[in-house]
Amino acid sequence: MPIYMDFHDLPDGVIAAHVAEMHQEDLKIEHKYNCRGLTYWCDERRQTAFCLMEAPNEQAVIDLHQKAHGAIPQRIIEVNETIVESFLGRIEDPEKSKNTKLNIINDPAFRTLMVVTLKKKTLRETAFETLNAAIRGYNKSITNSVSNYNGRIVKEKSSTYLMSFDSVTNAIQSAIQIQGLHNCVITPDLEFKIGISAGIPVTAEDNIFEDTIKKATYLAIVTKEKICISHEVKDLYESENQNHAIPNEICSLNIQEEKFVVELMEFIATNWAYSNITVSDFQENLGYSKSNLYRTMISILGKSPNSFLKDYRLNEALQLLDKQNSNISEIAYKTGFSNPAYFSKCFNEKFGILPSKYVKQIA
């Protein structure tokens, strides 16, 4: 049977004890709706609650809540129990709370998410095996760092890691330690990019923590700094640490800069493969003049619009080459380049090797 997570926007005055009472009322009649309440999360500070329930469909979740206590959820999404546990640490009521009559669980579902990407700055043949060995070596160290700061690795794919932390401070300390791994070892052909954001699991998006994952990913992709955090993470860190400033090695974006990054990446994600994109398209969709767009991108990304788009396409092309499902000409056109010769030239300039040689290298 599917598992659903729902979101409740709590009215003023509703506290964790009230949510615990509603959870108990759900459990009393859940069998009538063929449902099974697994657990819940309550955040008094942000006035939110989230229920996790096994149910035949969304309507059953609504009907159960309506009959039990009348609190109909504002949003319901279908989730994977393994992913939920990776993000939130559990999928059932804690043992301690199971043994209490009211079953109050003081655990907000708000999480700090970190994306770490290990990027190869060059693919030249002499560095290929060295880089792959370095990446394998870093894997264990990154896993240990996350564990040391009570985090959980949610997903690992293609040298990109997604982690979840209950505490903003732990996420930032883990990020600093991970970045330090790279600084301590001379690996000039490899760089670490880290983005950190925070949020709730259920929003208007279809997937759990989708908004927060996107933002952390965007920060890891675009920033010219090594570690970049959202403005909310900065505020939370200072709150957790008696208004102490964030460490110097951390870059934080203000609200307007963050908004620009999200809008830029949403535009790029939809349009990067079209070969006829121009700077004018950036201006029109982002609402910036040519000069202001250039200044903003140089300030945040360290790249002009054209340079950023070209690098983005080349990184996408590299992923396609690694999959070995298309030839070089097909990949050139798929990634928005006007012809294969120009693609090969740009690829060689960025990675230090022609795509034809790289394909033979990984075959």
N, C-alpha and C positions, 0 to 999 in steps of 0.2 A: 504494500500500500504506500502511496506517496507520503512524503513528509513536508509540512508547510511551516513557515515562520510568518507570524503576523506582527503588525506594528500598531501600538495603541498610543495615541497622544493623550496623556493624562490630564484631567481637569485640575485646576488649583485645589490644593488641600488633600489630594489623593497621595498617600504615602505607601511604602513597601508593605506595611501590614494589610492595607486595603487590597493590594494586588495579590498578596498571599491568600486572602479570603476568597477572591474571585477564582484563583487557581484551584482552591479546594472545591468550590461550587462546580467548576468544570469537571473535576474528577468524579464527582458524585453521579453525574448523569451522562458521562461520555459514552457509555455503552449503548445508550439509546440512539446515538448518531453514528455508531460504528467507528468511533474515534478513540485515540489513546493520547492523553496529554503527557508529554515527555518532561518538559520543564519550562521555566520562564526566566526572564531577566527584568529587573526593575531599576530605573535610574531616577531617583527622586530629584536630583539636581537639574537634570534636563527634562524632567516630566515625561519620560517615555517608558514603555514596557513592551516586551516582545515575548510571544508564546511560541513554543515549538510543539507541534502536534502531528501525529500520524492520523490521516483522515482519507476517506475515499475521494474527496474533492473539496474545492474551496468553499462551496456552499454549505457543506457539512460543518466546517469550522465556524462560519457565520451563524448558522442555526444553533449550534451548541452554545456559543457565547451569548447569543441573544436570549436563549431560554435560561441559561445558568445565572446571568447577572445583568444582561442588557448592554454590556460594553462591546459594541461591534467594532472590529478592527478597521483602521483607516486604510490598511494595505496588507495584502497577503501575497507571498511568493513561494513557489515550490523550491525546496533546497535538497542538497545531498548531505546525509548525516555525517559522512566522513569529513566533508569540507567544513560543516558547522563546527564539529569538534576541533578541527585544526585552528579555526579562527577564535573560537570562544572557550575552548578547553573542556567542554562537556556537552552531552546531549540528553542527560537525565538529571533529575534533582540530585543535589549533593547528598551523600549518605547522612550527614549530620542533620540536615533539614528534614530528611525523610522520617527521622525519629522524633520530630517535634510536632505538636498538634497543629499549629498554625502554618508551619512550613515557610517561614519568612526567609527569602533569599536576597541578601544584600550584594548584588552583583550586577552592575550595569553592563550592557552589551556594547558599550562604546569601546572601540579598540584603536590602537595606533598601528598602522601598517607601514612596513618598510619594503621597498623594492631595491635590490642590489643587482647590478648588471656588471659582469666582467667583459669588457670590450677589447677586442684585438685591434690595436692601432695599425698593425701591419700584418700582412700574410706572407711576407717573403719566405722563400723556401728554407733558408737557414734558421729561421725562428719558429717554423711551424711545429716541430716536435717539442721544442722547448716550451712554447706557449701552452700546448695541450697538456704537457706534464705539470706546468705551473698551475693551470686551472684545476686539474685533478687534486693537486696538493692543497690548494686553497679551500676546496670543498669541505674537508674535515674541520679546518680551522674556523670557517664561517659557521658551520653547524655548532661547533663548541661555543663560539661567541654568543650565538643566539640563545643557547641553553643556559649559559652563564648568567644571562640577564633575564631569565624566566620568560623567554619568547618561544614561539613555535614556528617551525617552517611549514607553511601551508602548501607551497608549490615550488618545485625546482625544475627548470627546463631551459636548455640551450644557454647555460651559464647565466641564467637569470633566476633570482630567488625572490619569493614573496614570503614575508614573515609577519606575524601578529604578536603584539605586545599589549599587556594590560596597562602598562605605565609608559607615559611619554618619556620620562627620564631614562628608563631602561632601554627604550628603543634608541635614543640618542647616544647613550653610552656604548651600546652594542655597535652602532654605526661607526663611532670613533675608533673602536677597537678593530673593526673589520677594515676600515680605511688604513689603520696602522699596520695591518698585515702587509698591505701593498707597499707602504712607505718603508717598511723594514727590509723588504727584499727587493733587490734591483731587478725589476722586470720592465724595462723601458718600452717594450712592445705591447704592454697590457695596461689598461686603466680600469679603475673601479668607479662606477657612477651610482650614487645612492639618493633615493628620494623617499621622503617620509611625510605621510598625511594621516589624518585621523577622522573617524566618523562612526555612524551607526550602520547596522547590517541591512536594514530594510528601508529603501527610499523609493522614488518613482521608477527606478531602474528594475530590470527583470531578475538580476542576479544578486546574491548576497554580497554586500560591501562593494558593489560595482563602482559607485561614485568615488569611494576612497581609493580603491585599487587604481582606477584611471588616473586620479590626481597624483598619487605617489609615482606611478609609471611615467607620467608626463614630466614630473620634476626630475626623475632620474635620466630621462632622455635629453631634455633641452638645456638644463642648466650648464653654465660654463664652470661652475664650482664642483667640487668633489662630492659634497653632501649638501642637499638642499631640502628645506622643510617648508611646510605650509605656514601661513600666518597663525592658524589656530594651534598648530603644534608648538610654535614659539610662545604663544600666550600661555598654553598649558604648562610648558616647561618652566617658565618663570613663576607660575602659580605654585607648582610643586616644589620649587626651590627658593622660596622666600624672595622672589623678584630678582634673583641673581640672573645676570645676562647669559644668553646661550654661549657656549664655547666659541672661540674665534674661528675654529675650522669649519663651523657650520654657517651656511648661507640661508637666510630666510627671506621669502618674498612678501611684499605687502599685499593688501587685498587687490589692488588694481593690477599689479604685476601677475599675481596668481590668476586673476580673471583673464588676462591677456594670454597667458600660457595655455589655459584650458581651451579658450576659443581658437587659438592658433592650432593646437593639436587636433581639435575636433574637425577643423577645416582641412588640415593636412590628411587626416585619416580617411576622409571621404574623397579627396581630389588628387592625392599625390601621384597616382598612376597616369593621369591625363598629361600628354606631352605638350598641350597648348596652354598650360597654366603660366601666367605672367605675374609680375609684381603688382600690376593693376588689380588682379583677382584677389591678392592678399589685401590690398587697400580697401576694395569694395566690400569684402566679407568681414573684415575686422574693424572697419570704420576709422582708419588712420590715413593721414596724408602720407605722401611718399617719404618725406623727410622724417616725419615723426615715427613712421613704421621702421625705417632704417635705424634711427637712434634707439628705439625701444628694443629691437632685436639684438643690436650690438651690445646694449647694456645688460640684457638678461641672458642671451644665448652666446654672445661673442661672435655671432655670424650674421651676415646680411641675409635677406630673404632668399636670394638665389642660391647662396652657398648652403644655407640650411636645407632647402628643398633638395639640392643635389646630394648632399650627404645622407639625407633621409632615404632617398631612392637607392643609393648605393648600399646602404645597410639592408634594405629590403631585398635587393638583388643578391647580396651575400647569403641571406637565408634561403633564397630559392636555389642558389648554386649548391648549397650544402645538402638540400633535399635530393638533388640530381634527377629531378623529374622533367626538366626542360633543357633544351640546348641554349647556348649563349645568346643567339639571335632572338629567340623567343623571350628570354628573360629581359633583354635590352628593351624590347618593345613593351613588355608587360610592366616594366618599371618606369615608363614615361620618357625613355631616351629616344631621340629622333632617329638614330641609326646605330647598329652594332659597333661600328668603328669608333664613334664618339664615346659610347658606353665603355669600351675597352680602354680607351685613353683615360677617361675619368677614374675608372676602377684602378688602373695602374698608378695613377697619381695619388690616390687615397691610401691604397693598401700595399703598394710597392711590388705588385705582381700582376701580370695580365690574367684576366679571367680564364683564358684557355690553359695557362700553366697551372692555375689554382685548381681547376677541375681535375687535371691529371694528378695533382698532388694529393687530392683527397680520394681519388678513385680506389 
